[in-house]
Amino acid sequence: MEPIVNLLSTAITLYIYILVISAVLSWLVAFNVVNMRNRFVYTVGDILARLTEPVLRPIRRVLPNLGGIDLSPVVLILGLFFLRDAVIYWL
């Protein structure tokens, strides 16, 4: 049972890294540090959006609108930390 728990914990950790990279890339695009017209940046952004948007969209519907601040990645990361620790503890 331990290898399955380790695999699940690693997968959750990798998804947390993907969320952080996606948030940082969105900030870099918003502050015009990187340009989305660059093919590589566009491809990376598209892949990250496809991986994160289906999970973040329901959280954004529930959270109140705070203007330009998007707290959905923070909420999801906290939830994933809780899920990872709960899986490790119960199994």
A tleap script that builds the chain and sets N, CA, C and O, in Angstrom:
source leaprc.protein.ff14SB
mol = sequence {
  NMET GLU PRO ILE VAL ASN LEU LEU SER THR
  ALA ILE THR LEU TYR ILE TYR ILE LEU VAL
  ILE SER ALA VAL LEU SER TRP LEU VAL ALA
  PHE ASN VAL VAL ASN MET ARG ASN ARG PHE
  VAL TYR THR VAL GLY ASP ILE LEU ALA ARG
  LEU THR GLU PRO VAL LEU ARG PRO ILE ARG
  ARG VAL LEU PRO ASN LEU GLY GLY ILE ASP
  LEU SER PRO VAL VAL LEU ILE LEU GLY LEU
  PHE PHE LEU ARG ASP ALA VAL ILE TYR TRP
  CLEU
}
set mol.1.N position { 0.823 -1.194 0.000 }
set mol.1.CA position { 0.000 0.000 0.000 }
set mol.1.C position { 0.869 1.261 0.000 }
set mol.1.O position { 0.457 2.303 -0.509 }
set mol.2.N position { 2.065 1.160 0.570 }
set mol.2.CA position { 2.944 2.318 0.656 }
set mol.2.C position { 3.376 2.851 -0.710 }
set mol.2.O position { 3.444 4.069 -0.874 }
set mol.3.N position { 3.673 1.999 -1.702 }
set mol.3.CA position { 4.039 2.548 -3.012 }
set mol.3.C position { 2.910 3.355 -3.662 }
set mol.3.O position { 3.171 4.344 -4.347 }
set mol.4.N position { 1.680 2.945 -3.454 }
set mol.4.CA position { 0.542 3.687 -4.016 }
set mol.4.C position { 0.419 5.049 -3.340 }
set mol.4.O position { 0.154 6.054 -3.999 }
set mol.5.N position { 0.610 5.077 -2.036 }
set mol.5.CA position { 0.556 6.344 -1.297 }
set mol.5.C position { 1.675 7.267 -1.755 }
set mol.5.O position { 1.457 8.464 -1.943 }
set mol.6.N position { 2.882 6.714 -1.939 }
set mol.6.CA position { 3.996 7.531 -2.410 }
set mol.6.C position { 3.749 8.070 -3.814 }
set mol.6.O position { 4.072 9.222 -4.104 }
set mol.7.N position { 3.181 7.247 -4.680 }
set mol.7.CA position { 2.864 7.691 -6.039 }
set mol.7.C position { 1.825 8.799 -6.020 }
set mol.7.O position { 1.969 9.795 -6.730 }
set mol.8.N position { 0.784 8.640 -5.220 }
set mol.8.CA position { -0.257 9.663 -5.130 }
set mol.8.C position { 0.294 10.956 -4.536 }
set mol.8.O position { -0.046 12.046 -4.996 }
set mol.9.N position { 1.137 10.837 -3.522 }
set mol.9.CA position { 1.747 12.022 -2.919 }
set mol.9.C position { 2.638 12.751 -3.918 }
set mol.9.O position { 2.640 13.981 -3.969 }
set mol.10.N position { 3.386 12.003 -4.702 }
set mol.10.CA position { 4.250 12.614 -5.711 }
set mol.10.C position { 3.432 13.289 -6.803 }
set mol.10.O position { 3.789 14.375 -7.261 }
set mol.11.N position { 2.346 12.662 -7.224 }
set mol.11.CA position { 1.488 13.256 -8.252 }
set mol.11.C position { 0.869 14.563 -7.753 }
set mol.11.O position { 0.796 15.537 -8.503 }
set mol.12.N position { 0.429 14.593 -6.510 }
set mol.12.CA position { -0.146 15.815 -5.942 }
set mol.12.C position { 0.919 16.909 -5.860 }
set mol.12.O position { 0.639 18.069 -6.162 }
set mol.13.N position { 2.128 16.549 -5.456 }
set mol.13.CA position { 3.209 17.516 -5.372 }
set mol.13.C position { 3.557 18.077 -6.750 }
set mol.13.O position { 3.777 19.281 -6.886 }
set mol.14.N position { 3.608 17.229 -7.763 }
set mol.14.CA position { 3.876 17.703 -9.124 }
set mol.14.C position { 2.786 18.653 -9.605 }
set mol.14.O position { 3.082 19.650 -10.265 }
set mol.15.N position { 1.528 18.357 -9.281 }
set mol.15.CA position { 0.438 19.242 -9.693 }
set mol.15.C position { 0.535 20.588 -8.976 }
set mol.15.O position { 0.193 21.621 -9.553 }
set mol.16.N position { 0.994 20.586 -7.732 }
set mol.16.CA position { 1.200 21.844 -7.017 }
set mol.16.C position { 2.274 22.667 -7.718 }
set mol.16.O position { 2.127 23.880 -7.866 }
set mol.17.N position { 3.350 22.017 -8.150 }
set mol.17.CA position { 4.388 22.725 -8.903 }
set mol.17.C position { 3.827 23.300 -10.203 }
set mol.17.O position { 4.167 24.421 -10.580 }
set mol.18.N position { 2.983 22.550 -10.879 }
set mol.18.CA position { 2.373 23.034 -12.123 }
set mol.18.C position { 1.516 24.268 -11.841 }
set mol.18.O position { 1.531 25.224 -12.617 }
set mol.19.N position { 0.773 24.250 -10.742 }
set mol.19.CA position { -0.048 25.409 -10.378 }
set mol.19.C position { 0.817 26.643 -10.100 }
set mol.19.O position { 0.476 27.748 -10.523 }
set mol.20.N position { 1.913 26.460 -9.401 }
set mol.20.CA position { 2.792 27.586 -9.084 }
set mol.20.C position { 3.419 28.138 -10.363 }
set mol.20.O position { 3.477 29.354 -10.546 }
set mol.21.N position { 3.885 27.263 -11.242 }
set mol.21.CA position { 4.480 27.714 -12.504 }
set mol.21.C position { 3.450 28.447 -13.350 }
set mol.21.O position { 3.769 29.454 -13.983 }
set mol.22.N position { 2.224 27.955 -13.364 }
set mol.22.CA position { 1.165 28.617 -14.123 }
set mol.22.C position { 0.869 30.009 -13.570 }
set mol.22.O position { 0.672 30.953 -14.335 }
set mol.23.N position { 0.836 30.138 -12.253 }
set mol.23.CA position { 0.583 31.446 -11.642 }
set mol.23.C position { 1.719 32.420 -11.937 }
set mol.23.O position { 1.475 33.584 -12.253 }
set mol.24.N position { 2.957 31.948 -11.834 }
set mol.24.CA position { 4.102 32.816 -12.112 }
set mol.24.C position { 4.104 33.244 -13.577 }
set mol.24.O position { 4.373 34.406 -13.883 }
set mol.25.N position { 3.808 32.319 -14.476 }
set mol.25.CA position { 3.756 32.676 -15.895 }
set mol.25.C position { 2.654 33.700 -16.169 }
set mol.25.O position { 2.841 34.609 -16.978 }
set mol.26.N position { 1.518 33.561 -15.509 }
set mol.26.CA position { 0.445 34.539 -15.719 }
set mol.26.C position { 0.860 35.918 -15.218 }
set mol.26.O position { 0.496 36.927 -15.821 }
set mol.27.N position { 1.618 35.976 -14.123 }
set mol.27.CA position { 2.125 37.268 -13.639 }
set mol.27.C position { 3.124 37.848 -14.622 }
set mol.27.O position { 3.093 39.047 -14.900 }
set mol.28.N position { 4.008 37.017 -15.150 }
set mol.28.CA position { 5.007 37.495 -16.106 }
set mol.28.C position { 4.346 38.028 -17.373 }
set mol.28.O position { 4.811 39.012 -17.948 }
set mol.29.N position { 3.284 37.397 -17.803 }
set mol.29.CA position { 2.548 37.881 -18.979 }
set mol.29.C position { 1.814 39.175 -18.642 }
set mol.29.O position { 1.785 40.100 -19.453 }
set mol.30.N position { 1.222 39.244 -17.450 }
set mol.30.CA position { 0.476 40.438 -17.063 }
set mol.30.C position { 1.377 41.667 -16.947 }
set mol.30.O position { 0.947 42.779 -17.256 }
set mol.31.N position { 2.611 41.480 -16.507 }
set mol.31.CA position { 3.541 42.597 -16.358 }
set mol.31.C position { 4.431 42.782 -17.576 }
set mol.31.O position { 5.424 43.508 -17.510 }
set mol.32.N position { 4.096 42.141 -18.677 }
set mol.32.CA position { 4.813 42.247 -19.953 }
set mol.32.C position { 6.293 41.894 -19.849 }
set mol.32.O position { 7.127 42.494 -20.526 }
set mol.33.N position { 6.611 40.940 -19.017 }
set mol.33.CA position { 7.984 40.454 -18.932 }
set mol.33.C position { 8.226 39.445 -20.050 }
set mol.33.O position { 9.282 39.443 -20.682 }
set mol.34.N position { 7.242 38.596 -20.282 }
set mol.34.CA position { 7.303 37.661 -21.408 }
set mol.34.C position { 6.144 37.969 -22.339 }
set mol.34.O position { 5.120 38.511 -21.925 }
set mol.35.N position { 6.322 37.618 -23.588 }
set mol.35.CA position { 5.346 37.942 -24.616 }
set mol.35.C position { 4.663 36.661 -25.084 }
set mol.35.O position { 5.332 35.706 -25.479 }
set mol.36.N position { 3.342 36.640 -25.041 }
set mol.36.CA position { 2.595 35.452 -25.465 }
set mol.36.C position { 2.660 35.237 -26.971 }
set mol.36.O position { 2.246 34.181 -27.449 }
set mol.37.N position { 3.166 36.202 -27.733 }
set mol.37.CA position { 3.313 35.999 -29.174 }
set mol.37.C position { 4.518 35.124 -29.509 }
set mol.37.O position { 4.651 34.634 -30.631 }
set mol.38.N position { 5.395 34.932 -28.520 }
set mol.38.CA position { 6.490 33.990 -28.675 }
set mol.38.C position { 5.898 32.581 -28.688 }
set mol.38.O position { 5.122 32.225 -27.802 }
set mol.39.N position { 6.254 31.800 -29.664 }
set mol.39.CA position { 5.639 30.478 -29.854 }
set mol.39.C position { 5.882 29.558 -28.657 }
set mol.39.O position { 4.972 28.849 -28.227 }
set mol.40.N position { 7.105 29.564 -28.117 }
set mol.40.CA position { 7.413 28.705 -26.977 }
set mol.40.C position { 6.600 29.112 -25.748 }
set mol.40.O position { 6.028 28.259 -25.069 }
set mol.41.N position { 6.551 30.403 -25.465 }
set mol.41.CA position { 5.800 30.891 -24.306 }
set mol.41.C position { 4.319 30.570 -24.471 }
set mol.41.O position { 3.657 30.169 -23.514 }
set mol.42.N position { 3.799 30.747 -25.684 }
set mol.42.CA position { 2.393 30.434 -25.940 }
set mol.42.C position { 2.117 28.944 -25.715 }
set mol.42.O position { 1.101 28.583 -25.121 }
set mol.43.N position { 3.013 28.088 -26.184 }
set mol.43.CA position { 2.819 26.651 -26.032 }
set mol.43.C position { 2.851 26.240 -24.561 }
set mol.43.O position { 2.012 25.458 -24.112 }
set mol.44.N position { 3.815 26.765 -23.819 }
set mol.44.CA position { 3.903 26.452 -22.395 }
set mol.44.C position { 2.662 26.967 -21.664 }
set mol.44.O position { 2.090 26.257 -20.837 }
set mol.45.N position { 2.249 28.190 -21.962 }
set mol.45.CA position { 1.051 28.744 -21.335 }
set mol.45.C position { -0.201 27.971 -21.660 }
set mol.45.O position { -1.068 27.794 -20.804 }
set mol.46.N position { -0.304 27.505 -22.901 }
set mol.46.CA position { -1.462 26.721 -23.311 }
set mol.46.C position { -1.503 25.376 -22.588 }
set mol.46.O position { -2.562 24.944 -22.132 }
set mol.47.N position { -0.363 24.723 -22.484 }
set mol.47.CA position { -0.306 23.435 -21.778 }
set mol.47.C position { -0.664 23.619 -20.303 }
set mol.47.O position { -1.427 22.834 -19.742 }
set mol.48.N position { -0.111 24.655 -19.685 }
set mol.48.CA position { -0.410 24.907 -18.276 }
set mol.48.C position { -1.883 25.251 -18.072 }
set mol.48.O position { -2.495 24.818 -17.095 }
set mol.49.N position { -2.449 26.026 -18.989 }
set mol.49.CA position { -3.871 26.366 -18.876 }
set mol.49.C position { -4.746 25.130 -19.030 }
set mol.49.O position { -5.736 24.981 -18.312 }
set mol.50.N position { -4.398 24.253 -19.946 }
set mol.50.CA position { -5.184 23.031 -20.127 }
set mol.50.C position { -5.091 22.103 -18.924 }
set mol.50.O position { -6.030 21.359 -18.641 }
set mol.51.N position { -3.975 22.141 -18.219 }
set mol.51.CA position { -3.815 21.300 -17.037 }
set mol.51.C position { -4.484 21.887 -15.794 }
set mol.51.O position { -4.937 21.139 -14.927 }
set mol.52.N position { -4.552 23.204 -15.699 }
set mol.52.CA position { -5.036 23.816 -14.466 }
set mol.52.C position { -6.456 24.379 -14.541 }
set mol.52.O position { -7.168 24.361 -13.537 }
set mol.53.N position { -6.878 24.868 -15.681 }
set mol.53.CA position { -8.183 25.529 -15.775 }
set mol.53.C position { -9.377 24.643 -15.416 }
set mol.53.O position { -10.289 25.130 -14.747 }
set mol.54.N position { -9.423 23.376 -15.819 }
set mol.54.CA position { -10.589 22.568 -15.432 }
set mol.54.C position { -10.767 22.426 -13.922 }
set mol.54.O position { -11.891 22.257 -13.448 }
set mol.55.N position { -9.689 22.490 -13.173 }
set mol.55.CA position { -9.785 22.378 -11.718 }
set mol.55.C position { -10.026 23.733 -11.076 }
set mol.55.O position { -10.724 23.826 -10.066 }
set mol.56.N position { -9.453 24.792 -11.655 }
set mol.56.CA position { -9.589 26.122 -11.066 }
set mol.56.C position { -10.944 26.770 -11.360 }
set mol.56.O position { -11.421 27.580 -10.566 }
set mol.57.N position { -11.560 26.431 -12.471 }
set mol.57.CA position { -12.814 27.073 -12.872 }
set mol.57.C position { -13.929 26.921 -11.826 }
set mol.57.O position { -14.578 27.918 -11.510 }
set mol.58.N position { -14.185 25.718 -11.270 }
set mol.58.CA position { -15.235 25.627 -10.239 }
set mol.58.C position { -14.904 26.418 -8.973 }
set mol.58.O position { -15.804 26.938 -8.314 }
set mol.59.N position { -13.629 26.510 -8.634 }
set mol.59.CA position { -13.233 27.284 -7.454 }
set mol.59.C position { -13.474 28.764 -7.703 }
set mol.59.O position { -13.899 29.480 -6.796 }
set mol.60.N position { -13.212 29.235 -8.915 }
set mol.60.CA position { -13.441 30.648 -9.250 }
set mol.60.C position { -14.919 31.003 -9.196 }
set mol.60.O position { -15.272 32.137 -8.873 }
set mol.61.N position { -15.786 30.045 -9.509 }
set mol.61.CA position { -17.226 30.314 -9.446 }
set mol.61.C position { -17.691 30.517 -8.016 }
set mol.61.O position { -18.623 31.281 -7.770 }
set mol.62.N position { -17.049 29.838 -7.068 }
set mol.62.CA position { -17.466 29.909 -5.676 }
set mol.62.C position { -16.867 31.123 -4.971 }
set mol.62.O position { -17.533 31.749 -4.146 }
set mol.63.N position { -15.621 31.460 -5.285 }
set mol.63.CA position { -14.955 32.583 -4.622 }
set mol.63.C position { -15.553 33.915 -5.060 }
set mol.63.O position { -15.973 34.060 -6.208 }
set mol.64.N position { -15.595 34.891 -4.149 }
set mol.64.CA position { -16.088 36.215 -4.539 }
set mol.64.C position { -15.098 36.914 -5.462 }
set mol.64.O position { -13.904 36.615 -5.448 }
set mol.65.N position { -15.601 37.840 -6.257 }
set mol.65.CA position { -14.763 38.600 -7.173 }
set mol.65.C position { -13.982 39.645 -6.385 }
set mol.65.O position { -14.566 40.512 -5.735 }
set mol.66.N position { -12.664 39.555 -6.450 }
set mol.66.CA position { -11.807 40.491 -5.722 }
set mol.66.C position { -11.087 41.443 -6.660 }
set mol.66.O position { -9.993 41.916 -6.351 }
set mol.67.N position { -11.683 41.722 -7.783 }
set mol.67.CA position { -11.050 42.595 -8.757 }
set mol.67.C position { -10.032 41.826 -9.575 }
set mol.67.O position { -10.374 40.835 -10.220 }
set mol.68.N position { -8.797 42.268 -9.556 }
set mol.68.CA position { -7.757 41.620 -10.340 }
set mol.68.C position { -7.014 40.534 -9.595 }
set mol.68.O position { -6.049 39.982 -10.124 }
set mol.69.N position { -7.430 40.209 -8.383 }
set mol.69.CA position { -6.729 39.205 -7.584 }
set mol.69.C position { -7.444 37.868 -7.723 }
set mol.69.O position { -8.644 37.763 -7.468 }
set mol.70.N position { -6.699 36.856 -8.127 }
set mol.70.CA position { -7.254 35.514 -8.287 }
set mol.70.C position { -6.685 34.626 -7.192 }
set mol.70.O position { -5.504 34.279 -7.216 }
set mol.71.N position { -7.523 34.260 -6.237 }
set mol.71.CA position { -7.078 33.435 -5.121 }
set mol.71.C position { -7.340 31.948 -5.345 }
set mol.71.O position { -7.038 31.135 -4.471 }
set mol.72.N position { -7.885 31.583 -6.481 }
set mol.72.CA position { -8.216 30.177 -6.709 }
set mol.72.C position { -6.999 29.257 -6.694 }
set mol.72.O position { -7.112 28.146 -6.176 }
set mol.73.N position { -5.829 29.653 -7.234 }
set mol.73.CA position { -4.684 28.744 -7.096 }
set mol.73.C position { -4.260 28.529 -5.641 }
set mol.73.O position { -3.846 27.430 -5.271 }
set mol.74.N position { -4.360 29.565 -4.826 }
set mol.74.CA position { -3.999 29.440 -3.413 }
set mol.74.C position { -4.954 28.477 -2.712 }
set mol.74.O position { -4.523 27.624 -1.936 }
set mol.75.N position { -6.243 28.614 -2.985 }
set mol.75.CA position { -7.238 27.732 -2.379 }
set mol.75.C position { -6.995 26.285 -2.818 }
set mol.75.O position { -7.060 25.363 -2.005 }
set mol.76.N position { -6.718 26.100 -4.089 }
set mol.76.CA position { -6.475 24.743 -4.592 }
set mol.76.C position { -5.194 24.162 -4.003 }
set mol.76.O position { -5.166 22.984 -3.647 }
set mol.77.N position { -4.145 24.952 -3.895 }
set mol.77.CA position { -2.892 24.445 -3.324 }
set mol.77.C position { -3.094 24.051 -1.862 }
set mol.77.O position { -2.597 23.011 -1.430 }
set mol.78.N position { -3.809 24.859 -1.106 }
set mol.78.CA position { -4.095 24.502 0.285 }
set mol.78.C position { -4.909 23.210 0.360 }
set mol.78.O position { -4.647 22.360 1.211 }
set mol.79.N position { -5.889 23.061 -0.523 }
set mol.79.CA position { -6.679 21.840 -0.559 }
set mol.79.C position { -5.840 20.629 -0.934 }
set mol.79.O position { -6.030 19.543 -0.386 }
set mol.80.N position { -4.916 20.811 -1.862 }
set mol.80.CA position { -4.049 19.695 -2.259 }
set mol.80.C position { -3.075 19.319 -1.143 }
set mol.80.O position { -2.782 18.138 -0.952 }
set mol.81.N position { -2.571 20.307 -0.409 }
set mol.81.CA position { -1.730 19.999 0.752 }
set mol.81.C position { -2.515 19.176 1.768 }
set mol.81.O position { -2.006 18.192 2.304 }
set mol.82.N position { -3.754 19.581 2.032 }
set mol.82.CA position { -4.600 18.849 2.967 }
set mol.82.C position { -4.856 17.431 2.468 }
set mol.82.O position { -4.753 16.475 3.237 }
set mol.83.N position { -5.189 17.289 1.190 }
set mol.83.CA position { -5.456 15.970 0.619 }
set mol.83.C position { -4.229 15.074 0.698 }
set mol.83.O position { -4.335 13.902 1.058 }
set mol.84.N position { -3.062 15.625 0.362 }
set mol.84.CA position { -1.829 14.841 0.412 }
set mol.84.C position { -1.535 14.369 1.832 }
set mol.84.O position { -1.189 13.206 2.044 }
set mol.85.N position { -1.670 15.265 2.800 }
set mol.85.CA position { -1.408 14.882 4.190 }
set mol.85.C position { -2.446 13.894 4.707 }
set mol.85.O position { -2.119 12.998 5.485 }
set mol.86.N position { -3.698 14.054 4.278 }
set mol.86.CA position { -4.740 13.131 4.711 }
set mol.86.C position { -4.515 11.732 4.136 }
set mol.86.O position { -4.714 10.735 4.831 }
set mol.87.N position { -4.105 11.657 2.882 }
set mol.87.CA position { -3.828 10.349 2.279 }
set mol.87.C position { -2.663 9.667 2.983 }
set mol.87.O position { -2.712 8.467 3.254 }
set mol.88.N position { -1.627 10.424 3.276 }
set mol.88.CA position { -0.468 9.844 3.958 }
set mol.88.C position { -0.843 9.389 5.361 }
set mol.88.O position { -0.399 8.332 5.811 }
set mol.89.N position { -1.656 10.179 6.053 }
set mol.89.CA position { -2.018 9.844 7.438 }
set mol.89.C position { -2.937 8.632 7.490 }
set mol.89.O position { -2.716 7.728 8.295 }
set mol.90.N position { -3.973 8.597 6.638 }
set mol.90.CA position { -4.961 7.516 6.717 }
set mol.90.C position { -4.514 6.222 6.077 }
set mol.90.O position { -5.030 5.156 6.411 }
set mol.91.N position { -3.581 6.296 5.181 }
set mol.91.CA position { -3.120 5.052 4.546 }
set mol.91.C position { -1.746 4.789 4.994 }
set mol.91.O position { -1.146 3.792 4.591 }
savepdb mol mol.pdb
quit
